[in-house]
């Protein structure tokens, strides 16, 4: 099983970090977990989040986009496509699999 969930770390009213957790679990109960890199959101996005919007909807409203969650995602928008949604999660998924690729080290 593989789970990915994005989240926000509210450091202050004007400083919010976006990141995601990745969890891998096999049928035997072995667990692997990792976190993506974090990055800080623009103040205008933070202000939209304070109104109750999800990050994807805030991005769409602020940047004038549609379906951003199925496309570039926040990372792709803010990096102008250098790091798209897929690339953002790839390394963390690999890192979450470390206990499975090194079972002798993770009992």
N, C-alpha and C positions, 0 to 999 in steps of 0.2 A: 504494500500500500504506500502511496505517496501523497502527501498533503502539502500544499503551498498556501500561505496566507499572508497577505500584505498587512502592514500595520503602521501606526504613527506613534512617535514618541514626542509628547508635548513637553519640551524643556522649559518653555515659558510661553506667554501669550503671543510672542512674535518669533519664536524659534521652534520649528516643528521638523522632526527628522522622519523621513519615510524609509521603510525597510520591510523585509519579509522573512518569515521563518519557513523552513523546509523540514518536514518530518518524513522519515522512511521507516516502515515497520513490516517485518516479514511474518509469515504464518507461525513461526516459532517464538515470536515475541522479541526478536532482536530489533533494537531501535537505533536509528541514526538520525542526527539532527544537525542543522546548520542555519546560518543566518546570512542574508545578503549584505552587501555593503549598504551603508546608510548615506543619505544625502538630505540636504535641507531644502525646504520648500520656499517659494517666493511668498512674500508677505500678502500679496493679493489672493493667492491660493489659500493661505491660512485664514484670511478674513472670510472667504467663502465657506471654508470648513466650519468655522464658528457659527454659521447660520444653519448647520445641520446637514449640509451636503456631504456625500461621499467624495473621496479624492477624485475618482474618475469623472464624476459629474462636475466637480469644481473645475477640473482641468478643461473639460469641454466648454463650460461657460466662459471661463477666463480666456482661453485660447481660440474660441470660436470653432471648435471641432465637433465631430460626431463619432460615436463608437470608439473612442480612444482606448477603452479597456480591451478591446479586441484587436487593436492595432499597436501603435508604438508604446502605449502606456505612458505614465508620467516620466519615466527615465528617457524614453525615446523623444518625447516632446522637449524636455529640458536640455537634452544633449544633441538636439537636431538630428536624431537618427543614428548617432554614433554608437549608442548602447540602446538597442531596442528591448522590448519586453522579454523576448526569448533569451537574448544574450545576458540580460540582467540576472535571470534565474539560473542559467546553465552552470556556472561555477559552484553555486551553492548546492544544487542538486548533486553534483559530483562529490562535493565535500560531505554531504549527508550520507553518501554511500561508503565512506571510508571504513566503517565497522564491518561492512560486508566484503570489502576487497582485502581486508586485513583481519580476518576472523581470529587469528591467533593472538592478536593484540587487544581484542575487545571481547571479553568473555562475559 
